[in-house]
Amino acid sequence: MDLVFAGHVIEWRGPSPYYFVPVPDEQSADIQEVATRASYGWGVIPVEARIGDVAFTTSLFPKDGAYLLPLKTAVRTPHALSPGDEVTVEMTVRLTPRPART
């Protein structure tokens, strides 16, 4: 499943700061339709994503019926991304193949 969306970088402060881009409601609904085939547990969804010229793999975190795309330092630094910055995300949800029926 390939998706493209724009969103603003947000910061979540826990023991250390974490940065995310919230996945919009429409795309989150699309992801929820395939979540059981994509999740490897705890509701996280493995994805391949691209922001600008930086491609990366990560897992979406479920949050309040939607998803958050984590932004690693290796993704933020080349584009000097900070909270509030708008980014365009190209993302592929990696689906787990279904077992063959016998």
VMD Tcl script that builds the backbone (N, CA, C; Angstrom):
set m [mol new atoms 306]
animate dup $m
set s [atomselect $m all]
$s set {name element resname resid chain x y z} {
  {N N MET 1 A 0.849 -1.163 0.000}
  {CA C MET 1 A 0.000 0.000 0.000}
  {C C MET 1 A 0.898 1.230 0.000}
  {N N ASP 2 A 0.776 2.055 -1.021}
  {CA C ASP 2 A 1.569 3.277 -1.149}
  {C C ASP 2 A 0.714 4.487 -0.801}
  {N N LEU 3 A 1.272 5.382 0.004}
  {CA C LEU 3 A 0.566 6.583 0.438}
  {C C LEU 3 A 1.477 7.796 0.315}
  {N N VAL 4 A 0.888 8.956 0.049}
  {CA C VAL 4 A 1.601 10.226 0.065}
  {C C VAL 4 A 0.745 11.192 0.863}
  {N N PHE 5 A 1.368 11.910 1.788}
  {CA C PHE 5 A 0.629 12.879 2.593}
  {C C PHE 5 A 1.574 13.958 3.105}
  {N N ALA 6 A 1.005 15.068 3.526}
  {CA C ALA 6 A 1.763 16.156 4.142}
  {C C ALA 6 A 1.344 16.258 5.600}
  {N N GLY 7 A 2.271 16.646 6.435}
  {CA C GLY 7 A 1.980 16.818 7.852}
  {C C GLY 7 A 3.045 17.651 8.517}
  {N N HIS 8 A 2.771 18.060 9.740}
  {CA C HIS 8 A 3.704 18.864 10.516}
  {C C HIS 8 A 4.436 17.997 11.536}
  {N N VAL 9 A 5.714 18.249 11.684}
  {CA C VAL 9 A 6.525 17.546 12.670}
  {C C VAL 9 A 6.046 17.955 14.065}
  {N N ILE 10 A 5.834 16.950 14.920}
  {CA C ILE 10 A 5.476 17.212 16.306}
  {C C ILE 10 A 6.530 16.594 17.210}
  {N N GLU 11 A 6.627 17.114 18.423}
  {CA C GLU 11 A 7.574 16.592 19.403}
  {C C GLU 11 A 6.796 16.020 20.571}
  {N N TRP 12 A 7.205 14.845 21.026}
  {CA C TRP 12 A 6.638 14.237 22.224}
  {C C TRP 12 A 7.775 14.102 23.218}
  {N N ARG 13 A 7.595 14.688 24.360}
  {CA C ARG 13 A 8.654 14.628 25.378}
  {C C ARG 13 A 8.354 13.508 26.360}
  {N N GLY 14 A 9.238 12.568 26.406}
  {CA C GLY 14 A 9.179 11.494 27.380}
  {C C GLY 14 A 10.494 11.543 28.123}
  {N N PRO 15 A 11.087 10.394 28.405}
  {CA C PRO 15 A 12.418 10.413 29.000}
  {C C PRO 15 A 13.422 11.131 28.103}
  {N N SER 16 A 13.184 11.104 26.813}
  {CA C SER 16 A 13.973 11.886 25.849}
  {C C SER 16 A 12.997 12.314 24.755}
  {N N PRO 17 A 13.318 13.367 24.017}
  {CA C PRO 17 A 12.345 13.826 23.012}
  {C C PRO 17 A 12.259 12.865 21.823}
  {N N TYR 18 A 11.053 12.741 21.330}
  {CA C TYR 18 A 10.790 11.952 20.130}
  {C C TYR 18 A 10.043 12.849 19.157}
  {N N TYR 19 A 10.245 12.608 17.865}
  {CA C TYR 19 A 9.622 13.423 16.833}
  {C C TYR 19 A 8.810 12.526 15.905}
  {N N PHE 20 A 7.663 13.017 15.505}
  {CA C PHE 20 A 6.744 12.259 14.669}
  {C C PHE 20 A 6.095 13.171 13.650}
  {N N VAL 21 A 5.532 12.536 12.610}
  {CA C VAL 21 A 4.588 13.193 11.712}
  {C C VAL 21 A 3.289 12.406 11.843}
  {N N PRO 22 A 2.206 13.061 12.296}
  {CA C PRO 22 A 0.920 12.359 12.368}
  {C C PRO 22 A 0.423 12.001 10.970}
  {N N VAL 23 A -0.044 10.778 10.816}
  {CA C VAL 23 A -0.637 10.342 9.554}
  {C C VAL 23 A -2.078 10.885 9.533}
  {N N PRO 24 A -2.477 11.591 8.467}
  {CA C PRO 24 A -3.837 12.147 8.410}
  {C C PRO 24 A -4.913 11.063 8.532}
  {N N ASP 25 A -6.100 11.493 8.955}
  {CA C ASP 25 A -7.213 10.567 9.195}
  {C C ASP 25 A -7.529 9.685 7.995}
  {N N GLU 26 A -7.562 10.261 6.798}
  {CA C GLU 26 A -7.925 9.477 5.602}
  {C C GLU 26 A -6.935 8.341 5.362}
  {N N GLN 27 A -5.645 8.641 5.444}
  {CA C GLN 27 A -4.630 7.610 5.233}
  {C C GLN 27 A -4.599 6.628 6.409}
  {N N SER 28 A -4.844 7.115 7.620}
  {CA C SER 28 A -4.904 6.217 8.779}
  {C C SER 28 A -6.033 5.207 8.619}
  {N N ALA 29 A -7.176 5.658 8.085}
  {CA C ALA 29 A -8.301 4.750 7.845}
  {C C ALA 29 A -7.915 3.682 6.826}
  {N N ASP 30 A -7.187 4.082 5.777}
  {CA C ASP 30 A -6.722 3.109 4.783}
  {C C ASP 30 A -5.792 2.080 5.425}
  {N N ILE 31 A -4.901 2.548 6.290}
  {CA C ILE 31 A -3.962 1.650 6.967}
  {C C ILE 31 A -4.713 0.689 7.884}
  {N N GLN 32 A -5.725 1.182 8.588}
  {CA C GLN 32 A -6.498 0.341 9.497}
  {C C GLN 32 A -7.166 -0.818 8.765}
  {N N GLU 33 A -7.503 -0.612 7.488}
  {CA C GLU 33 A -8.131 -1.681 6.704}
  {C C GLU 33 A -7.194 -2.865 6.491}
  {N N VAL 34 A -5.884 -2.623 6.517}
  {CA C VAL 34 A -4.914 -3.703 6.290}
  {C C VAL 34 A -4.064 -3.981 7.531}
  {N N ALA 35 A -4.420 -3.368 8.648}
  {CA C ALA 35 A -3.584 -3.457 9.856}
  {C C ALA 35 A -3.328 -4.889 10.314}
  {N N THR 36 A -4.320 -5.747 10.233}
  {CA C THR 36 A -4.111 -7.120 10.703}
  {C C THR 36 A -3.107 -7.866 9.824}
  {N N ARG 37 A -3.006 -7.491 8.553}
  {CA C ARG 37 A -2.029 -8.122 7.650}
  {C C ARG 37 A -0.665 -7.463 7.732}
  {N N ALA 38 A -0.596 -6.264 8.305}
  {CA C ALA 38 A 0.661 -5.531 8.327}
  {C C ALA 38 A 1.355 -5.571 9.686}
  {N N SER 39 A 0.592 -5.571 10.761}
  {CA C SER 39 A 1.172 -5.457 12.097}
  {C C SER 39 A 1.927 -6.720 12.485}
  {N N TYR 40 A 3.046 -6.523 13.157}
  {CA C TYR 40 A 3.778 -7.661 13.700}
  {C C TYR 40 A 3.566 -7.757 15.209}
  {N N GLY 41 A 2.630 -6.998 15.726}
  {CA C GLY 41 A 2.282 -7.051 17.142}
  {C C GLY 41 A 2.161 -5.670 17.748}
  {N N TRP 42 A 1.408 -5.565 18.817}
  {CA C TRP 42 A 1.205 -4.321 19.565}
  {C C TRP 42 A 0.616 -3.199 18.714}
  {N N GLY 43 A 0.098 -3.524 17.545}
  {CA C GLY 43 A -0.529 -2.527 16.688}
  {C C GLY 43 A 0.414 -1.697 15.852}
  {N N VAL 44 A 1.723 -1.933 15.971}
  {CA C VAL 44 A 2.675 -1.172 15.155}
  {C C VAL 44 A 2.676 -1.710 13.726}
  {N N ILE 45 A 2.898 -0.818 12.773}
  {CA C ILE 45 A 2.818 -1.154 11.357}
  {C C ILE 45 A 4.160 -0.842 10.696}
  {N N PRO 46 A 4.865 -1.849 10.142}
  {CA C PRO 46 A 6.140 -1.584 9.479}
  {C C PRO 46 A 5.942 -0.840 8.166}
  {N N VAL 47 A 6.794 0.175 7.937}
  {CA C VAL 47 A 6.699 0.973 6.717}
  {C C VAL 47 A 8.085 1.306 6.185}
  {N N GLU 48 A 8.098 1.616 4.904}
  {CA C GLU 48 A 9.248 2.239 4.265}
  {C C GLU 48 A 8.775 3.633 3.906}
  {N N ALA 49 A 9.570 4.652 4.251}
  {CA C ALA 49 A 9.134 6.028 4.035}
  {C C ALA 49 A 10.252 6.842 3.395}
  {N N ARG 50 A 9.851 7.980 2.845}
  {CA C ARG 50 A 10.801 8.904 2.238}
  {C C ARG 50 A 10.327 10.319 2.529}
  {N N ILE 51 A 11.255 11.136 2.994}
  {CA C ILE 51 A 11.038 12.572 3.126}
  {C C ILE 51 A 12.175 13.222 2.362}
  {N N GLY 52 A 11.831 13.935 1.301}
  {CA C GLY 52 A 12.870 14.497 0.433}
  {C C GLY 52 A 13.699 13.381 -0.160}
  {N N ASP 53 A 15.013 13.477 -0.013}
  {CA C ASP 53 A 15.897 12.448 -0.576}
  {C C ASP 53 A 16.334 11.416 0.467}
  {N N VAL 54 A 15.696 11.434 1.641}
  {CA C VAL 54 A 16.060 10.494 2.708}
  {C C VAL 54 A 15.005 9.396 2.812}
  {N N ALA 55 A 15.425 8.169 2.501}
  {CA C ALA 55 A 14.546 6.996 2.629}
  {C C ALA 55 A 14.903 6.282 3.929}
  {N N PHE 56 A 13.880 5.723 4.596}
  {CA C PHE 56 A 14.123 5.049 5.862}
  {C C PHE 56 A 13.027 4.028 6.130}
  {N N THR 57 A 13.325 3.081 7.007}
  {CA C THR 57 A 12.332 2.115 7.463}
  {C C THR 57 A 12.057 2.375 8.938}
  {N N THR 58 A 10.822 2.159 9.322}
  {CA C THR 58 A 10.411 2.342 10.709}
  {C C THR 58 A 9.070 1.653 10.893}
  {N N SER 59 A 8.437 1.878 12.007}
  {CA C SER 59 A 7.104 1.339 12.257}
  {C C SER 59 A 6.201 2.439 12.788}
  {N N LEU 60 A 4.988 2.506 12.239}
  {CA C LEU 60 A 3.996 3.467 12.705}
  {C C LEU 60 A 3.513 3.079 14.089}
  {N N PHE 61 A 3.278 4.061 14.937}
  {CA C PHE 61 A 2.719 3.847 16.266}
  {C C PHE 61 A 1.239 4.193 16.219}
  {N N PRO 62 A 0.364 3.331 16.720}
  {CA C PRO 62 A -1.053 3.690 16.784}
  {C C PRO 62 A -1.278 4.735 17.875}
  {N N LYS 63 A -2.126 5.719 17.583}
  {CA C LYS 63 A -2.423 6.772 18.562}
  {C C LYS 63 A -3.807 7.332 18.303}
  {N N ASP 64 A -4.731 7.091 19.226}
  {CA C ASP 64 A -6.082 7.665 19.164}
  {C C ASP 64 A -6.783 7.390 17.831}
  {N N GLY 65 A -6.703 6.171 17.333}
  {CA C GLY 65 A -7.382 5.800 16.102}
  {C C GLY 65 A -6.654 6.194 14.840}
  {N N ALA 66 A -5.474 6.780 14.974}
  {CA C ALA 66 A -4.656 7.163 13.822}
  {C C ALA 66 A -3.249 6.593 14.053}
  {N N TYR 67 A -2.278 7.112 13.328}
  {CA C TYR 67 A -0.902 6.622 13.445}
  {C C TYR 67 A 0.081 7.783 13.473}
  {N N LEU 68 A 1.231 7.534 14.095}
  {CA C LEU 68 A 2.338 8.483 14.124}
  {C C LEU 68 A 3.530 7.857 13.425}
  {N N LEU 69 A 4.157 8.617 12.524}
  {CA C LEU 69 A 5.367 8.186 11.828}
  {C C LEU 69 A 6.571 8.737 12.591}
  {N N PRO 70 A 7.381 7.861 13.219}
  {CA C PRO 70 A 8.563 8.338 13.946}
  {C C PRO 70 A 9.616 8.886 12.976}
  {N N LEU 71 A 10.266 9.969 13.400}
  {CA C LEU 71 A 11.334 10.563 12.600}
  {C C LEU 71 A 12.648 10.425 13.358}
  {N N LYS 72 A 13.515 9.591 12.837}
  {CA C LYS 72 A 14.824 9.381 13.434}
  {C C LYS 72 A 15.704 10.617 13.192}
  {N N THR 73 A 16.737 10.746 14.002}
  {CA C THR 73 A 17.687 11.845 13.825}
  {C C THR 73 A 18.269 11.835 12.417}
  {N N ALA 74 A 18.541 10.644 11.876}
  {CA C ALA 74 A 19.112 10.525 10.529}
  {C C ALA 74 A 18.167 11.055 9.452}
  {N N VAL 75 A 16.888 11.180 9.766}
  {CA C VAL 75 A 15.909 11.733 8.824}
  {C C VAL 75 A 15.782 13.240 9.046}
  {N N ARG 76 A 15.740 13.660 10.299}
  {CA C ARG 76 A 15.538 15.077 10.619}
  {C C ARG 76 A 16.747 15.940 10.280}
  {N N THR 77 A 17.949 15.458 10.588}
  {CA C THR 77 A 19.154 16.265 10.447}
  {C C THR 77 A 19.414 16.760 9.026}
  {N N PRO 78 A 19.351 15.911 7.984}
  {CA C PRO 78 A 19.654 16.408 6.641}
  {C C PRO 78 A 18.724 17.533 6.174}
  {N N HIS 79 A 17.511 17.568 6.711}
  {CA C HIS 79 A 16.546 18.592 6.308}
  {C C HIS 79 A 16.340 19.640 7.400}
  {N N ALA 80 A 17.129 19.545 8.491}
  {CA C ALA 80 A 17.034 20.480 9.616}
  {C C ALA 80 A 15.584 20.618 10.084}
  {N N LEU 81 A 14.902 19.480 10.247}
  {CA C LEU 81 A 13.498 19.491 10.636}
  {C C LEU 81 A 13.329 19.756 12.124}
  {N N SER 82 A 12.359 20.607 12.431}
  {CA C SER 82 A 12.019 20.973 13.805}
  {C C SER 82 A 10.515 20.865 13.980}
  {N N PRO 83 A 10.045 20.829 15.225}
  {CA C PRO 83 A 8.602 20.814 15.447}
  {C C PRO 83 A 7.916 21.985 14.723}
  {N N GLY 84 A 6.803 21.666 14.070}
  {CA C GLY 84 A 6.051 22.664 13.327}
  {C C GLY 84 A 6.362 22.696 11.846}
  {N N ASP 85 A 7.519 22.157 11.439}
  {CA C ASP 85 A 7.864 22.130 10.017}
  {C C ASP 85 A 6.916 21.207 9.265}
  {N N GLU 86 A 6.502 21.618 8.077}
  {CA C GLU 86 A 5.649 20.766 7.239}
  {C C GLU 86 A 6.523 19.939 6.310}
  {N N VAL 87 A 6.194 18.664 6.187}
  {CA C VAL 87 A 6.925 17.759 5.306}
  {C C VAL 87 A 5.932 16.974 4.456}
  {N N THR 88 A 6.408 16.532 3.313}
  {CA C THR 88 A 5.650 15.604 2.476}
  {C C THR 88 A 6.282 14.239 2.645}
  {N N VAL 89 A 5.445 13.254 2.938}
  {CA C VAL 89 A 5.905 11.889 3.204}
  {C C VAL 89 A 5.402 10.966 2.105}
  {N N GLU 90 A 6.301 10.187 1.537}
  {CA C GLU 90 A 5.945 9.076 0.656}
  {C C GLU 90 A 6.166 7.825 1.496}
  {N N MET 91 A 5.156 6.963 1.546}
  {CA C MET 91 A 5.248 5.836 2.472}
  {C C MET 91 A 4.628 4.579 1.872}
  {N N THR 92 A 5.257 3.447 2.128}
  {CA C THR 92 A 4.740 2.147 1.731}
  {C C THR 92 A 4.530 1.306 2.976}
  {N N VAL 93 A 3.301 0.843 3.172}
  {CA C VAL 93 A 2.998 -0.066 4.265}
  {C C VAL 93 A 3.412 -1.457 3.811}
  {N N ARG 94 A 4.241 -2.111 4.618}
  {CA C ARG 94 A 4.726 -3.450 4.267}
  {C C ARG 94 A 3.758 -4.491 4.805}
  {N N LEU 95 A 3.072 -5.151 3.904}
  {CA C LEU 95 A 2.098 -6.171 4.286}
  {C C LEU 95 A 2.785 -7.517 4.445}
  {N N THR 96 A 2.359 -8.257 5.455}
  {CA C THR 96 A 2.863 -9.603 5.688}
  {C C THR 96 A 2.112 -10.539 4.762}
  {N N PRO 97 A 2.816 -11.362 3.975}
  {CA C PRO 97 A 2.112 -12.287 3.088}
  {C C PRO 97 A 1.217 -13.243 3.891}
  {N N ARG 98 A 0.052 -13.495 3.351}
  {CA C ARG 98 A -0.852 -14.466 3.993}
  {C C ARG 98 A -0.379 -15.873 3.670}
  {N N PRO 99 A -0.512 -16.785 4.634}
  {CA C PRO 99 A -0.113 -18.180 4.357}
  {C C PRO 99 A -1.002 -18.785 3.277}
  {N N ALA 100 A -0.401 -19.640 2.496}
  {CA C ALA 100 A -1.160 -20.324 1.445}
  {C C ALA 100 A -2.147 -21.297 2.058}
  {N N ARG 101 A -3.311 -21.380 1.489}
  {CA C ARG 101 A -4.320 -22.340 1.957}
  {C C ARG 101 A -4.040 -23.694 1.326}
  {N N THR 102 A -4.207 -24.715 2.124}
  {CA C THR 102 A -3.981 -26.063 1.596}
  {C C THR 102 A -5.249 -26.856 1.608}
}
mol reanalyze $m
mol bondsrecalc $m
mol representation Tube
mol addrep $m
